[in-house]
Amino acid sequence: MRGVVCAVSVGRLRSNPTSNSTLVLDPSEDELPLLDGVGCFAFLSGTGRKGGLDVVWSNWQSVTPFDEEELVSARDLAKSGAEKIWMDMKKSVRGMGERRPLALQIESTESVPVEEEESGSDDDSDDDGMEI
């Protein structure tokens, strides 16, 4: 295995005649009906000169014509999203396998009665005469 694959979706919102189209990273369900272009870009980590991400697969579809500049812009936007995903994945596994002290967290809304030490008798008398 040479690296980890990170895939990201990009969409192009329908443009108004007076404005340019807008590319969105990981379009939401609400944005899907508003898209006239959509694609997925996959990147392989650990390649390139500085261990960056290289595109290994892309798929861009559009109901309206698009040019190479738009495709490059979509790929660059996807790469920025894939870099964030890659960094989050690295952080999530960093330190795995290292021995660390176990931290227990008790989350309870009920009070737990604390048992007192047994003094050897079943009554509540104070044998040594001290008051508390």
Buried (B, 14 or more C-beta within 10 A) or exposed (E): EEBBEBBBBBBBBEEEEEEEBEBBBEBEEEEEEBBBBBBBBBBBBEBEEEEBBEBBEBEBEBEEEBEEEBBEBBBEBBBEBBBEBBEEEEEEEEEEEEEEEEEEEEEEEEEEEEEEEEEEEEEEEEEEEEEE
